[in-house]
């Protein structure tokens, strides 16, 4: 596949998953953002201030991963580009990023409350609790620094007062994580309304962590 074909395929993929993110109720308007790595040197990312219900693949920006410069675009890239660059540069295993403002996830982010592993799926998909990255003003390099510090080898973080970030080897995987995370956040918040959620027993946490490591190895 030549460069133009790979760029166009990545644009289609980003556009498709941005629309799916919107349809799943994880964002409204043009909130949140989606990106995908293209080889070793570029990424495709959603544009800033374009509502997903009218987003077209031609509006997806191609950016140089090393310099952060826009290479080809009809619109400016997402305001959160610095965060995406920081994550890709620090984690070569990551090829896709989905950042949402999903309601239950964002509720936890405003409370600055981690999402604990309350059901088995959380250990398998996230490798443990989803921690809260320190607050930084949207669009700044500090957002990326805080995400990288908190993410470590995991697949998701909460952004204080902002939402979440989910990462994967493909956009299908990253978006699925975002959907699972919102479902788990809803269960956790509803459980808090009733009483004190009971965490998973330690042996399940250990077993789940092993499954996570096997799932994400290589």
C-alpha positions in Angstrom: 0.0 0.0 0.0 1.5 3.3 -1.0 1.5 6.5 1.1 -1.7 8.0 -0.3 -3.6 4.7 0.0 -2.5 4.2 3.7 -3.4 7.8 4.5 -6.8 7.5 2.9 -7.5 4.2 4.7 -6.5 5.7 8.0 -8.8 8.7 7.4 -11.7 6.4 6.7 -11.0 4.4 9.8 -10.8 7.4 12.0 -13.9 9.0 10.6 -15.9 5.7 11.0 -14.9 5.2 14.6 -15.5 8.9 15.5 -19.1 8.5 14.2 -19.5 5.2 16.1 -18.2 7.0 19.3 -20.8 9.7 18.7 -23.6 7.2 18.0 -22.8 5.3 21.2 -23.5 8.4 23.2 -19.9 8.8 24.4 -19.6 12.4 23.1 -21.8 15.2 21.9 -21.2 17.6 19.0 -17.5 17.7 18.3 -16.3 16.8 21.8 -13.7 14.1 22.3 -11.3 12.9 19.6 -10.1 9.9 17.8 -6.7 9.1 16.2 -4.8 6.2 14.6 -1.1 5.7 14.0 0.1 5.4 10.4 3.4 3.5 10.2 6.3 4.9 12.2 6.0 8.5 11.2 2.4 9.8 11.0 -1.0 9.7 12.5 -4.5 10.5 11.4 -6.7 12.5 13.8 -10.2 14.0 13.9 -10.4 17.8 13.2 -11.2 20.4 15.7 -14.8 21.8 15.9 -16.4 19.6 13.3 -19.5 17.8 14.6 -19.3 14.0 14.1 -22.7 13.7 12.5 -21.4 15.7 9.6 -17.8 14.6 9.7 -16.3 13.5 6.4 -13.1 11.5 6.0 -11.5 14.4 4.0 -11.6 16.5 7.2 -9.4 14.1 9.1 -5.9 15.5 9.5 -2.6 13.8 8.8 0.1 14.8 11.2 3.9 14.1 11.5 4.3 12.1 14.6 7.8 13.4 15.3 7.4 17.1 14.7 3.7 17.5 15.4 3.3 19.4 12.2 0.2 19.0 10.0 1.2 17.3 6.8 -2.2 17.2 5.0 -5.6 18.6 6.1 -8.6 20.7 5.1 -9.2 21.4 8.8 -7.1 22.0 11.8 -6.3 18.9 13.8 -8.0 18.2 17.2 -7.1 20.7 19.9 -5.9 17.6 21.9 -3.2 16.7 19.4 -0.4 17.2 22.0 -1.9 14.5 24.1 -2.1 12.0 21.2 1.5 12.7 20.2 2.7 12.2 23.8 1.0 8.8 24.1 2.2 7.5 20.7 5.7 8.6 21.4 5.8 6.9 24.8 4.0 3.7 23.8 5.1 2.1 20.5 2.6 -0.7 21.1 -0.4 1.8 20.9 -1.8 2.3 17.5 -5.2 3.9 18.3 -6.6 6.4 20.8 -10.2 7.3 21.7 -10.9 10.2 24.0 -14.5 10.5 25.2 -16.6 12.7 27.4 -19.0 9.9 28.3 -21.5 10.9 31.0 -20.7 8.3 33.7 -16.9 8.3 33.0 -16.9 12.1 33.2 -18.8 12.1 36.4 -16.0 10.1 38.0 -13.5 12.4 36.4 -15.2 15.4 38.0 -15.1 13.6 41.3 -11.5 12.7 40.6 -12.4 9.2 41.7 -10.7 6.1 40.2 -12.8 3.3 38.7 -11.9 0.2 40.7 -12.1 -3.3 39.3 -15.6 -4.1 40.4 -16.3 -6.8 37.8 -14.1 -9.4 36.1 -14.1 -7.7 32.7 -12.4 -4.7 34.2 -9.3 -6.7 35.0 -9.2 -8.4 31.6 -9.6 -5.2 29.7 -7.9 -2.6 31.9 -5.5 -4.6 34.0 -6.6 -3.1 37.2 -8.2 0.1 38.4 -8.5 3.0 36.0 -6.6 5.8 37.6 -7.2 9.6 37.4 -4.5 11.6 35.6 -3.8 15.0 37.2 -5.8 18.0 35.8 -4.2 20.1 33.1 -5.8 22.7 30.8 -7.2 21.1 27.6 -5.0 21.2 24.6 -1.7 21.7 26.5 1.4 19.5 26.6 0.7 18.9 30.3 -2.4 16.8 29.4 -0.2 14.4 27.5 2.5 14.3 30.2 -0.1 13.5 32.9 -1.8 10.8 30.7 1.5 9.1 30.0 2.5 9.2 33.7 -0.8 7.7 34.8 -1.4 5.2 31.9 1.8 3.3 32.4 1.2 -0.2 30.8 -2.6 0.0 31.1 -5.2 0.7 28.4 -7.2 3.6 29.9 -7.1 6.6 32.2 -9.6 9.1 33.6 -8.7 12.8 32.9 -9.5 14.9 35.9 -12.6 17.1 35.2 -12.5 16.1 31.5 -13.4 12.5 30.5 -11.2 9.5 29.6 -8.6 8.1 27.2 -8.7 4.6 25.9 -5.9 3.1 23.8 -5.5 0.0 21.7 -3.8 -1.8 18.9 -6.8 -0.9 16.6 -9.6 1.6 16.7 -12.1 -1.3 17.1 -10.2 -2.2 20.3 -9.9 1.3 21.7 -13.5 2.1 21.1 -14.7 -1.1 22.6 -12.7 -0.3 25.7 -14.4 3.1 25.9 -17.8 1.5 25.6 -16.9 -1.1 28.3 -15.5 1.6 30.6 -18.6 3.7 30.4 -20.7 0.6 31.2 -18.5 -0.2 34.2 -18.6 3.4 35.4 -22.4 3.4 35.3 -22.5 0.2 37.3 -20.1 1.7 39.9 -22.0 5.0 40.2 -25.3 3.2 40.5 -23.9 0.9 43.2 -22.6 3.9 45.1 -26.2 5.2 45.3 -27.3 2.1 47.1 -24.3 1.3 49.3 -20.6 0.4 49.3 -19.5 -1.5 46.2 -17.6 -4.7 47.1 -14.3 -5.0 45.3 -13.2 -8.2 43.5 -11.3 -10.7 45.8 -7.5 -10.6 45.5 -7.2 -14.0 43.7 -9.6 -12.7 41.0 -7.6 -9.5 40.7 -4.3 -11.5 40.3 -5.9 -14.0 37.7 -7.5 -11.1 35.8 -4.1 -9.3 35.6 -2.5 -12.4 34.2 -5.3 -12.5 31.5 -4.7 -8.8 30.8 -1.0 -9.4 30.3 -1.6 -12.4 28.0 -4.2 -10.5 26.0 -1.9 -7.5 25.5 1.5 -9.2 25.1 3.0 -8.5 21.8 
